[in-house]
Amino acid sequence: MPKDPSDPVERICRLMCRMEGHEELVGFEGEPMWESFREDVTQILAELRDGDTLPSGLCVFKMDK
């Protein structure tokens, strides 16, 4: 198995890909299959608000770029 990427968005994309039953590195439209989840993951994360508490107990803190 490849090394766990440090980019949290990539880790979430890869997880969603596996949850859908796809191989992460299979080619899809010229990219690895997990890349096809990037837009959805980005939209989901953007919907989180500063101070949101997730079911896991983690709290969201947004940082200005």
HELIX and SHEET records of a PDB file:
HELIX    1   1 PRO A    8  MET A   19  1                                  12    
HELIX    2   2 MET A   33  PHE A   37  5                                   5    
HELIX    3   3 ARG A   38  GLU A   47  1                                  10    
SHEET    1   A 2 GLY A  27  PHE A  28  0                                        
SHEET    2   A 2 GLU A  31  PRO A  32 -1                                        
END                                                                             
